[in-house]
């Protein structure tokens, strides 16, 4: 019996375009709502949302029967990667990968020796069905998916070297951080940034790796797909909920004032 199959990695390997949703509400009940909504995949955010290991596990448990899941840790610290891997995370979105050396370190954190530095303790985790998968150690790496975030000028400059690292499965453009690093924090949609994002998506696709990005306006999302993106996050649960609640409150306050 081999390691459980990774549905998100299968989506990438199919070559088909897909849509996902960012999850920042940090709650299993909310995650189940999103998981049943019909997206191809969801992203559990541990970088900018107050998730911890237990909240991530709870969301994985309710989402897995319905949708493919990705987890973004705050950084690729080996001790945290070890915990997430044993907890059953198979697809990772790793922020701020700026060099091939950093990409190799990320991959090493997800591989058992001699190919990496992952600690052997899978029998305590849900990744191996609590020890019920006899060939887990030998097959786990086949189902791990590493997506590196390209969100700095250095990462753009080193893009092909990063993509060439064995074990890097895809690259995800982080438009906000990239804009800030390029000096466009006050105008992230400047024409210069739109051109750079489009060029970067095209370079990722031309290299033969799936390209991803997040955006909200319909025309922007359409443009990303046209420019080479294969997987796009088309919204975020917390952002959408906050906007709808503000709109509702404003509407009714306006009516009764």
C-alpha positions, -999 to +999 in steps of 0.1 A: +000+000+000+015+033-011+011+068+001-023+084-005-027+100-039-025+138-041-055+152-059-040+187-064-008+173-080-031+153-103-048+185-113-015+201-122-003+171-141-035+170-162-025+203-177-061+216-173-069+251-161-083+252-125-097+276-100-093+278-063-103+298-032-081+313-005-092+304+030-084+327+059-113+321+083-093+295+101-123+274+110-133+238+100-170+248+097-162+276+073-138+253+054-165+227+048-187+254+033-159+264+009-150+227+003-185+219-009-188+250-031-174+235-062-138+249-065-111+226-078-088+234-049-086+255-017-056+272-001-053+271+037-033+302+045-008+300+074+012+331+064-013+359+067-041+342+085-039+332+122-038+294+115-018+270+136-012+233+132-044+222+149-066+246+129-049+235+097-055+198+105-092+205+113-097+222+080-079+195+060-102+169+076-134+185+065-122+197+031-105+165+019-137+146+010-147+174-013-118+194-027-080+193-032-061+212-005-029+233-005-013+247+027+008+279+028+030+279+059+045+312+071+079+300+060+096+268+050+111+260+084+120+223+085+104+217+120+071+232+108+073+213+075+078+181+094+047+187+115+026+196+085+038+166+064+030+142+092-004+159+097-012+150+061-003+181+040+009+170+006+007+203-014+026+233-002+027+269-014+060+282-001+064+320+002+094+341-007+115+316-026+142+338-042+170+315-052+175+279-064+194+272-032+163+282-012+141+260-034+164+230-029+161+235+009+124+235+006+124+202-013+149+187+011+125+194+040+099+172+024+121+143+016+134+114+038+171+108+039+192+103+019+173+127-004+164+152+023+161+159+060+125+149+069+123+131+102+109+096+103+079+096+126+050+090+102+034+063+123+022+091+146+005+111+118-025+110+096-003+112+065+003+074+067-031+067+081-015+064+115+010+037+104-015+018+083+004+025+050+034+001+050+051+017+020+047+053+031+084+062+035+092+047+000+064+064-018+056+097+001+078+119-021+059+109-052+028+126-039+043+157-025+037+189-045+059+220-040+047+253-054+072+281-049+061+317-047+077+342-070+072+376-053+105+396-055+128+410-081+154+385-071+130+356-077+121+369-111+158+373-120+164+337-108+132+322-121+146+296-145+172+284-120+144+280-094+122+261-118+150+238-127+153+225-091+142+188-089+111+186-068+097+220-077+063+213-093+049+247-100+054+284-094+030+310-081+033+347-088+026+368-057+015+401-073+012+422-041+046+414-027+062+416-061+047+450-067+059+462-033+095+449-039+095+467-073+085+500-057+048+499-066+033+494-032+009+523-037+000+513-072+001+475-075-019+476-108+005+500-125+010+491-162+046+482-154+035+456-129+008+442-151+034+437-178+059+421-154+033+397-140+022+387-175+058+382-186+066+361-155+035+339-160+046+334-196+082+324-186+069+298-161+047+283-187+074+284-214+097+265-190+071+237-188+059+242-152+024+251-142+019+288-133-004+301-107-016+335-093-044+350-072-066+379-083-102+391-078-115+411-108-129+390-136-110+408-163-077+404-144-084+366-139-092+362-176-059+380-185-039+357-162-052+326-179-045+342-213-010+350-202-001+314-192-016+308-158-029+272-153-043+275-117-058+307-103-073+316-069-103+336-079-113+348-044-108+347-007-134+336+019-125+362+045-122+391+020-155+382+003-174+378+036-160+411+050-170+430+018-205+415+018-211+423+054-199+459+050-222+463+020-252+449+039-246+471+069-241+502+048-273+495+028-295+491+058-280+520+077-286+541+047-322+530+045-331+537+081-312+569+086 
